[in-house]
Amino acid sequence: MPPPCRYNMNNTNTIYIIMGKSSCGKDTIFRRLGARADLRLKTIVAYTTRPIRGDEENGREYFFMDAAGHEEMSLAGNIIEERVYATQHGPWHYFTAQDGQFDFRLNPSPRLMIGTLESYEKLRNHFDGCKVVPIMIELDDGMRLSRALAREMAQTQPKYEEMCRRFLADAADFAEAKIARAGIKHRFDNQDLDKCEAEVAEFISWT
């Protein structure tokens, strides 16, 4: 059952979902916002079965889990929403779990997490009674591709084919028709990281 958000006040019943195409900077924005004491945000960490990258930490970007762990959580009914991507290295699962992170009674603070258009729509339906607010981070495609390539080149085992697949898939996943259908209105340009963070923080403080 969803947490009883009706008992909370102000924006403590709010779940903010940072989303955007790959390499747009949403992970950095997420970490910066989560570290700001003035916003009182509790960050939510999602799960994935994809391999951890060299610059990531388990429990920071994601909880990294093998196929057996994913199946165990699924059988226990603890998965709220899930997306599966057919990558060049097999299926990778990304999912949100009912693991206590959304318990507003124990911690009445607004939540902040990273998601997609698909996960936003599923979470909005699941947490009926909570306010689920999408925040889209945008960046020029050329800059995104340059960042993605630099990040992949820094890995011990670069996965260039998967990088290209994901870059091309973003065009379909974040098509303007889908953005409109999901009712996404709050879009922030990340050409200047500090400016983007400030604009998103101000938006959060007023919602």
N, C-alpha and C positions, 0 to 999 in steps of 0.2 A: 504493500500500500504506500502511496506517496506521503511524504511528511505533511503534517497538518499546518500548512502555511497560514491559515486564517488566524492563528494565535500570535503571529508576529506583527510588529509595527514598522512604520516607515518603509524602507526598502529591504528589510531583513528577509522578506519572502521572495526575493528576486534572484533569478539565476541569469547571469550575463554569459553569453556564449560568443567568444571571439572566433571568427571564421574568415576564410579567404583562401585564395589559390596557393599552391605550394611556393615556398620561398618568398612570400610577400612580407615576412617579418612578424607574423602573428605570434610565434613562440616568444620572441623577444618582448613584444608588447605585453603578452600574457605575464611573463616573469616580472617585468617592470611594474605593472599594475598591482600584481599580487604582493609586491614588496612595499607598497605605499601604505603607511599606517593610517593616513587620513581617509582612505576609502573603506577601511574595515572589511576587506574582502577575504573570504576563505576560498583558497584555490582548490578546485576539483581536479584530480588526476584520473585520466581515462586509462584504458588497458589496450594492449596490442600484442599480437603474436609475431609481428615483424622483428627482424634482428635489431639489436641496439646499435646505434652509431657511435663512433669514437668520441664525439663531443657530448654525448647524452649520459644521464644518470638515471638508474632505475628509481622510480618514484618521483622524479622531477618532471620530465616531459611526459612519460607514460609509466605504467607498471608493465614491464615486459614479461610475457608469459608464454610458455610452450603450449603445444596443441592439447596436451593432457590436462593442463590447468584450465584452459579455456573450456574444454568439454565438461570438466567437473563443475565449473561455475554455471554453465548452461543447464546441466542436469539438475542443479540445485535451485534453478529458477531465479538466479541473482543478476541476470543480464537484463538491463532496462531497454537498451537499443543497441543495434549492431550493424556494422557495414563490412562486407567482404569484398576484397579487391583481387582480381585474377592478375597477379604480377608475373614478371619474367622469372620469378623464383618460387612460384607456387602461390596458393591463396594466403593472403594476410588479412587477419581479422582486427578490426578496431571496434571497441565497445565501451559502453558506460555501464557500471555495475551498481547495484544497490548494496553497498558495503559499509554504510554508516556515514559516508561523506555528505549525504544530503539530509541528515537528521537535524532539522532546524530547532528541535526542542533542546538538544544538547548544546548546539552552537548557533544562536540566533543572529547570524551574520549573512549578508548577501554573498552568493556564490559566484565564482568566476571559473570558466572552463573554456577549453578549445573544442570546436566541433565543426560540422559541415552543415550545408543546407538541409541535407537529409536527417542528420542527427538532431538539428534544431526542431524540425517539424515533429519528429518522434517524441522528443523530450517535452515539447509544448503540449502534446496530447497526453503524455504520461503524467506530468505534474499539473493536473487540473486543479486550479485554485492557487497556484504559484504564478508569479509573473516571470515569464521567460523572455529575455530581451536579446535579440541578435545584434552583434556589432561586426560589421564587415570591414576588413582591412584590405586595401587595394594598392597595387603597385604596377608600374609599367611592365609589360611582358618581357621586354629586353633586359631590364634590370633583374627581373625574377630569374630568367634563364641564366644570366651571368652569375648570380648568387648560387643557384642550384649547382652549376658546373663547378664552381670553386669549392663548394661544400663537399661534393662527391669526390673531387680530386684529392681532398685531404683525408679521405677514408683509407683504411688499410686495404680493404677490398672494395673498390668503387663499383657501383652498380649503375652504369651509364644507361643501359637499356631501360631499367626501371625508372630512372630519372626522366627519360624521354617519354615513356608511357604515361607517367603521372602528369607531366607538363601538358601533354595533348589531351588527357582525360579531363583536366581542369576546365577546358573550354566548354565541354559538354556539361560537366557537373555544376558550373557556375554560369550557365547560359542566362541571358537577360530574362528570358521567359520564365525560367525557374525562380530567379530572384524575385520577380514580380509576383509570381504565384505564392511564394512563401511570405510575401508582405514585408520584405526587407527594405527598410527606409534609412537606416543609420549606416552610412558608408564613409570611411575615413581613408584619405590618401596618405601613404607612408613614404613619400619622397624624402621627407625630413622626419627622422625617427622621434626626436624630442618634441617636435610640434605635434606629431600624430599622437604620441602618448598624452600630451597635455590636453588635446581635444577630446580624446576618449575619456580621460579622467574627469574632465569637466562634465561630459555627458552623463557619466555614471553618477556623479555627485548631485545631478538634478533629476534623476529618475527614481 
